[in-house]
Amino acid sequence: MAVITISRQVGSGGDEIAARVCERLGYRYFDKQAMLDAARGAGLCEAEVVDFSEERYEVQDFLSRILRSRPRAVRQVLIREEMHGPVDTLTARELDEERCVELVRLAVRHAYEQGDMVIVGRAGQAILRGLPGVLHVRIIAPLEERIRRLREQGISGISEIKLTIAERDRASAAYLKRFFGISWDDPALYHLVLNTGLLDYDLAAEIVVHAAQHLPLAANV
């Protein structure tokens, strides 16, 4: 039973590789449903589960960060509170960034305890850093490849694509630095860094599968 974390640049093919790895190993893909399952297993209230990850993080402008005196609210949820009477009450609760990150952290740790899971994004390389039985992988690609793939996905206009890539890279880097204190592109965080400008998706997936199957040896590298 192992866990694989995959950090990927947008347009690098990381999601496609993760799907292939799941299929070949019979692992679960840590998607929204898996996160809800993990949250329930960790004893969290389902209403509180916000998939607040680097994919959904938006970097605030510098001035707003300085002026903000408390963590930014992410979502307001209704929490059902059990009462001794016949009717339960719903209480509005505001979830800030720190609380949402902690919920993601708890869900990822619970997924780790279950094993046989591929976790894409969600700071898995930071949350599960140094734990046994975890393979950390980073998927990258040259800018021109990333642009080509995003065009194939229906994003039109080179300027728009370049802006999308720049914003997502910046947001991912800021999220991981702010909440976990790591540099997103630090190769020392990963067992493998795979360049899909040089490797096709199938070969990249095979490399990940092979490393996961020999994890007791690779984990000490």
Summary of the structure (lengths in Angstrom):
residues: 221
radius of gyration: 18.9
end to end distance: 18.9
largest distance: 64.5
contacts: 661
relative contact order: 0.21
helix: 48%
strand: 18%
